[in-house]
Structures are given as structure tokens and as C-alpha cells.
Amino acid sequence: MNPSLELQLKTLPSEPGVYRYYDKNDQLLYVGKAKNLKKRVLSYFNKTLSGYRTRIMVGKINRLETTIVNSEYDALLLENNLIKEHQPFYNVMLKDDKTYPWICIKNEDFPRIFLTRTKIKDGSEYYGPYAKVRPAKILLDTIKHIYKLRTCNLNLAPAKIEEGKYKVCLEYHIKNCEGPCEGLESKEDYDEKIDAIRGIIKGDFRKAKEYLMNQMMKYATNLQFESAQIVKERLDALEDYQAKNTVVNPSIDDVDVFGMTSDETAAYVNFFKIRNGNIIQSFTTEIKKILEETDEEIMEQALVEIRQKFDSDSKEVLLPFHLGIEIPNVKLIVPKVGDKKRIVELSEKNAKEYRLEKLKQVQIVDPERHTNRIMAEMQKLLRMPVEPRHIEGFDNSNIQGTNPVSACVVFKDGKPSKADYRIFHPKTVEGPNDFATMEEVIYRRYKRMLDEGESLPQLIVIDGGKGQLSSAVKSLRLLGLYGKITIIGIAKRLEELFFPEDSIPLYLDKKSETLKILQRVRDEAHRFGVKHHRTRRKNSTIKSELEEIPGVGGRTIELLLSKLKSVKRIKESSLETLEEILGKSKAKIVYEFFNNE
């Protein structure tokens, strides 16, 4: 270790702040925050680090810098800004270089309303950004259907209108505009519409409804029923839009909601901005894990980054789990029941759906990366020392002990390797004894692999519970392989996973890809075993019928079946056909046996 770095570690402050690691070339490696800088930084150097990538990073550290701040939240803000500015190699980042659209209410007389991807500091109002352009367009279309607004870029200053400088255009004649350019609409009326539109964009529909209701009543009072009907249709359109966007109790106002799901390589965070029971913003992003970051660490960073991105100043944030930070003047709540709990669950559902969509895309575009991710996940969930690149599954198949077979299927990189499948016929077991059969088959399989120097699997999957697993373990112990190969049993009823010397089964999420692969291994072993069991049973039945023919032995039976394929065709064959296959004497015996019957 660099002597100057050693000295720095001894003199670290015990204050909240941000630390920065640099390599020997003075390149910034990592930016982190801490409630206690001394404890956090020393944890990298004083303990055995579990993560491979973390160990690699620590080995590159040549010097560090620290900045003390007033609180852990201030440290989080500073960390976020430094990460965005310097983009260190070992930091997770919301790498999102898209320019999202905003709804702009232009700062001008008789303001225009339009979508833009560029914010200009000219006093205009910007609402958004919108993670997807379609919801923003639907909102604008709804607004334009309800309100007649100008779309031209004329300078409608009062003086120019009074001079009569402009003439109404086609938009006026097709009833899309009220003609403010000729003074046919007052500024007060136009501003009233803009005020109501602000409310719609923010999720508050009260002013807009009130405006339309007053208009409708005014027309109806003046017996202008056609105009009243048009306004009613606009009111219906507004209520329809509101109904589609109201997903929670309208009393849930001014709330930010975060949901998350994660796997070994990435976290997926969803964000809802809710106003008056309406989701007015929805955004989901993928965050790659660099140094085995926890969900809490990623959520803390995403919370700050996303709220900044969407200009949110909500005083209440709903989360799926507790965080170790406090934000001044903001309540961080983990709801347990009720509408708030349901909206967090909806956010988590969106994050999970986004993850599945991304995984399907990766599976198509980059199958190797998809495989690597699944293998890493299996290694962690099954507590294995290595990734299960080679898996073998076993299943016994028999009916009341007759024609027993044991199937061995092989999966490589999570996919069936059918050329390596094997069928075993028990030699030392009589009667229906699954445990003894499993013990014999496991011993024979791996004794032969050891003798022939074949590469052994990293994972063995036994179809069955503790009994079959214990029998398989006995054979592995005899061969000296127990502890060198991970072995588990999978029981069908509740999809329980059993480990040797562990009385408590492991239950995986039903949607877990690890469980899906284990189920596929189990089901493929069962399918392969049943297929060969049926073939053996069928052949046994056929041969037993032919064996009743006096003077006909096994070789003759095999010759007949190889040529004619079935007992039915043998029965129906003419004497001449049989003579061509067996010769005159044998043919006569077979022909007379079936025809005399």
C-alpha cells in the first residue's frame, strides 16, 4: 500500500461526507458517501472483501480525497453530482442520455402549448419530462380537443391586435381557434383556459371541469343547445381521460412513489409522480451493478437522481423498503396496508415487467450475456462455489417394479445437451425400490466418469425429496465426490429444494429463472425416463408373445421385428414373405402358429 495512503487512512475524520478513490494515474475510480467517513473507508481495507470486482478496485487505489458535509443527505447529493460530472468507472449510474419531451406553456400573450425537448430560460413554463412521448401527446390531444387554442407563432401583443395587423387563418374557420389575433377572444377568457390547462397537466381537473360546466350551463340557458352539446362532449372527454389516469384514491395527493426489483447484475427502478390520485409521470430505468451494491444503496442514489430529473419537490415519498437516510422536510414512508401500499406494489410490478422485457431483449440480442447472468444467479441462490455450467438430472421410472429404467439428462449452460443423455437399467435392485435404484445409478454414472477421466458436473438434480437425495449422497461419499459436487433434490408438490444435511427446504420465487431451469431439468429427466420405460415395456410385451412360439428363439424374434417392425405385421404376413426372412422350416412354424390360432 502507498505510504501516503496509509497515513490518510489513519487520519480520516468521523464525519458525514464523500470519499473519492484515485489510481496511480490519478484517474478517479470511485465516489462514495458515508455517514461516518472513517468507518466506511476503513471497511474497504480492514476486512475480507466478498466481491471480486470490489477487491480489484481496492487493489488499484493509490490515494483518496474526502469532503466533509453537514448530513448524510448532503453527502448523497454531493456524491450524485460528482458521479454525473466525472462518471467514475466503478460507480453505478443512471446512464440515460435521452432527451425527454416537456409540455411547454410559452411565456407570451395568448400562450401556445406544445411539446419540446429543449428548455429555454425565457420565463416559459415546462411540465415533465415525459419518459415516453405517447402519454404526453395523448394529454395534448385531449387538451386541444377540449379547448380552442392558437397554434400560430404571431406576436399577439395588445397593440398589434388593436392595429388590426392580423387576419384569422384556416384554424379559426375550422373552429380550432377563437381568433384572438383579431380580438375575437379576450385575454381574460384565454388566460382562464390556460389556468385550467395547468391544472389538467398537474393532475387537478377541478378548474377545467368547472370552466366547462359553466360554459355548458351558459349555452343551455341561452337555448344554444348545439353549443351546449359540444361542450358536454368535451367535458365527457376530460372525465374519460381522468378516469384512465386515476389509479389510486384522489386523496393521495403530491406523492412520489418508487418500486424496485433486482437480480445479480442490475436493479430496475420505477418512479410514479402522483397528483390528485393521478399518475402524471411514470419512468422506469435499469441500473447496472458494478461493485455488488445493495438495493438500499441503489435506491438512495436513484431517489435523488430521478427526483432531480423530473423536478419533483413532493414532501412525501413512498418506498418498498426502508432507507438509511433522512431527507430534510420530506417523509420517507414504507406503507404496510391500504391504497398507498397498493400503489407501491403497482410501481414494483412495473419495475418487474420492465426487467422481463429487458431480459427478453438481451436473450435475443446477446444470448451469452443472458446465460452468464442466469448462471451467476443460480450460483448465488443455490449457495454453490462455482457456476452450474454442467448440470445432470436423474429420475427413476417403473410401474410396480416392472421394466425399471433410470434417466440421466445433461444441461450445459442452462440448455439440454441431448447427445449426452443416458439410460440405466438397474442391475442389483429387484422390485420397486426407488432409493436403492438411485443409489446404484448415481454410483455407476460417476464411477465410470471418474474411470474415463470425463469432466464432472457442478450440479446434480435428483427428482424427489430427502429419501432419494440421501441415497444419491451415499454413492457420492463412496466415490469421494461428496462436497465436490453440489447435489439437491426437488420435490414436485411444492417445488421444495432439499440440500444434504439441511432439514429445512429452500423455496424459490415461482418466477425465478433458477427454479425454471431446475424444473426443466427435472421434467426432462422424467420425460426421457418415461419414454424409454414405455419402449422397454412395449418391447417386452411384443417379445413375450413371440416367445410363446415353440422352436423360435431370441435371434429369430429380433430378425422378424427388425424386418416387419410389429407383431401385427408378422401375423398378417404370407408364408412366402416369412420364408424370405427366416427360411422354409422356421417360416412354416411361425405361419402355422398364428394361422392355426
Secondary structure, DSSP 8 states (H G I E B T S, - for coil): --HHHHHHHHT--SSSEEEEEE-TT--EEEEEEESSHHHHHHHHHHS----HHHHHHHHH--EEEEEE-SSHHHHHHHHHHHHHHH--TTS----------EEEE-SSSS--EEEES----SS-EEE---SSHHHHHHHHHHHHHHS----------HHHHHTT-----HHHHTTS---GGGTSS-HHHHHHHHHHHHHHHHT--HHHHHHHHHHHHHHHHTT-HHHHHHHHHHHHHHHHHHHHHB-S-TT--SEEEEEEEE-SSEEEEEEEEEETTEEEEEEEEEEE-SS---HHHHHHHHHHHHHHHTT---SEEE-SS--S--BTTBEEE---SHHHHHHHHHHHHHHHHHHHHHHHHHHHH-HHHHHHHHHHHHHHHTT-SS--SEEEEEEEEEETTEEEEEEEEEEETTEE-GGG-EEE--SS--SS-HHHHHHHHHHHHHHHHHHHT----SEEEEESSHHHHHHHHHHHHHHT-BTTBEEEEEETTTTEEE-TT-SS-B---TT-HHHHHHHHHHHHHHHHHHHHHHHHHHHHHHHHHHTTSTT--HHHHHHHHHHH-SHHHHHH--HHHHHHHH-HHHHHHHHHHHHH-
